[in-house]
Amino acid sequence: MRIAFIHVAQETNDFNPVPTTLADFEGYGVLEGDAIIETLKNHGQVAGHLKAVAESGLDVETVPIIRGFSVAGGRITKEAFDFFANKMRDGLKNAGKLDGVALHLHGACAAEGVDDADAEFTRICREATGGTVPTVLMLDHHANITAKMVDNCDAIMGHRTQPHDHIDTGYVGAKLLLKIVSEKIKPAMAWRKIPLVSHQEQFLTSKGPMKIWFDRARAMEAENPHVLQASNYPMQPWLDVSEGGWAAVVVTDGDRALAEKLAEELADLAWSMRADFQLIDAVGVDEAIKAADAEPKGVVVISDTGDTVFGGSTGDSTILLEAMLRLGIKGPALLPMISRTTAETLYAAGEGTTLTVTLPVGGTLAPEFFTPIEVTGTVRKIGGGVVPLKYMHQSEVDFGKAVIFEVGPVTMLITEKRGVAGNVPDAYRVMGVEPAGYKMAVLKTASNFQFYDDISSRLIRANTRGPGQSQVLTLPWKRLPRPIYPLDPIDDWHKGPLST
């Protein structure tokens, strides 16, 4: 049995005006052929896939085609889209006889001129295999499910938790694909589109309304052996596309009526909690900073929701930095920033300089939300390049030029490339800074705080503006289908323009 393996993932934030280029993917590693397995056998979807194959007892050859990953950002360029489309198409056509395709995409990727990039990738793969090879599409659960996606695969499944467990997704998806291929079952898939959009503050599956919704999907799988997969998709909140909205997908062993019934139930359940998903826990910027500074024990994690790099924002917000300096915090505080020009300027100043450096920082990439501020500080460390990290996707990431810049009580990690924006403690450690020694750490994420669990004492969400802000009602939506909750008054999800 020969199973093709493809993994290409990027999550698009349409309010970030900076495009995601092929170079951004290369910063995390673009791999082909056997290098995919050799490099990632202990990481993410690859590790889960290999585990399922090993446990199956089947004679399975995994045929790795292409792997490309970039952290969330603006739309991918046409060059990047064409590159991956061609690699998928040519790789599958030249792979020889295949019995199945394990297709890992994000599901909320948009490209220049292509709203539904992941659905187009799915179509390309389907056509390249002649339309007859079983394909399981494995997605991030922030995917935007569309008709083209559903039409071009045999089954869809997504991450089952937030924070995501990528190994679990690779494992469960591969088990499903092997079952379809080896047992010759005929999966029946039903889905419902829900006219709903929400910020990410209620997206953790360990609590609140999201836990209720995801727990029900797991219960459906446990209650009936004919249910192969039940998956929920609270779409990436900052994807402004013509088919946007939440979705539910159910795959059964040949029982179409059951799939339809359960997909309807999941949609009803999400809709019944629609107001709960809109609750905002974040507090005002000054309140968040003062509370963190007054906390008796560190490290206090401050979530910069508006500038969530893991949600596709630019990473160069100055909002929290300005507040820390204006309020005169005792700190000390950690704060990351992505800024090529600032990193290059400080890098050139030299490590350990005894002279202070005064320059404008940040605020240039998304001027609709952020503005630069002038600061004075000292360069303590220069470094960067490809650095080792304990990270869920891989073991190393390219930072480009990186600088530790001390501005009063604030220690800034400024990188040329997107990297992980300080959301992983090792990003500081490879630059000689131990996060555990700080009172507070700003994380550029709305939900992925797990990397700091071992050293953090408290989480405070700061209600910051930006491409990833929680105030979705005030974002400049242009393409989202209407009516959609909470942007419009709508009392029945069946009345949504895309409801299926």
Phi, psi and omega in degrees: 000130182242122183242120176284144180235124178228135176219108177227119188218131170206137179256125187264134171247110185287353178263000171266114184282354183271118182292152174268120186259171175300326178298327177295320176295319182295335177295339177251354177102113171259120187238149177227153173058217185298337179299334178298311181290315183298321185276326191242017184298340179251013186229142167052215185299327179298314180298318179294319178300312182295325178296315180296319179298315182297321182284340186291332185074004180272158177275093187241129171253120175274128181250094183286132185254295184207142173226126175217131180224140169221142175298158185305151181185198177293176182305145177285147182290162176299324178300314180294316179301311181297322179301309183288324177300316180292321179295318178296309184300307183292321181297317180290320180295329183263006186277351185083192182295130179239147177256346180190162178231121172265103187251109180256114175233174176277309180106346177234039178262129174239148181238167175301114180083359181226099179302314191254063186299318182292325176293323178292321174300319180297317178297317180300317180294321180297314181293324182293336179259011176081005176078006184242349183276124180306131181232126172253124181262118181251126191233161164294149182280003171265018180293156172253100184286133180229165181299322181296323176299309184298322184289342187245023173209170181266332181203150177234137172219157181225174175309142183260356180217158169228116005300153186285148173246093186293327177296317179300318181296316178297323181290308183294319180295318179294321177300319179296315180297316180297325178294316180298317184286313188282328183259359177056035178283159181247093183295140174247126186240134176231150180213158178228134175264130186246123182286077188213139172221147181206156173291179186262003185295335179254024186271348180295131183276003180271355183201169171065200185297328181293323177297318179300315183294314182287326177298324180293323177297317179295323180294321178301319180293325182282330187281333187222118182295345178281348178273110181277323180203137170231123185221145183248146184225086171282098191306144169319121191292345189244032177259110185258084185229161188289344178243026184289156177143165180288167180204163172227140182228135176231133178241127178238169177277077174080000184258089183298317182298319179295317179300316180297316182298315184286325176297320177298318180297317180296321178295317178300318183295314178300316182296325180295338181251016188303323180290326180295327179292342183270354183297134181252123178269342186295148178246170180301157185302308182296320179298318180296316181294314181297319180295319179295319182291332181273348182297132183291338184229137176263179356271127175272122178275125175251116180276116175273082189299321183291334182247039181292106178293323177291349174252007172101007178284176188281332178086008182241027177296142176250006188298310182286325177299313179301318181293319179299316181288320180294321182279350178064048182299153174280323179063213001283159184231148173254138180211122180269159176208139175255115181201108181299312184295318179294317179298317181295318180297313181288325177300317181292335180293333177097147182286139174072018180300140179275349178271141175282153181242128177247127182197159173284140179234148171063184171073015183255339189277326179231072187298343176294337184244325190236155175227150179291155170229151179268131180227163175235131182201188183232133176283117181260334184201137170240149182181220179105216188075204178281118185240148177283139180219147168270095190226152188293333185269328188191181186255358177205153182216146179269118178271345193067207175293136181224144186220138167263118186236118182265120179240094184059235181278002185253124174260115183259136169256110183248122183240151178287317181257168188295320178051228178238008171057033180076005181285352177239126183306327180298339177299325176278321185297323179291347176256013175082017181243129179261109183301331184297342181272008185250153179286322183214154178221123175279125176249133181270065180204151178263351185205343184266074181263359191297336182290341180259005185305322185289340185237352185270150180250338184197152174244131174232126176269128176261130184278073183267151175278165179147177180301342179248020187297153178286337181281074185293335182296332185261003177288150183280067180297139179232330190239348183303137181295141182238149002281153178211139181275138007261012181291334183227154174286114179213128187253356183218121184295337179294343181272001178293151185295340182244007184303134182239000000 
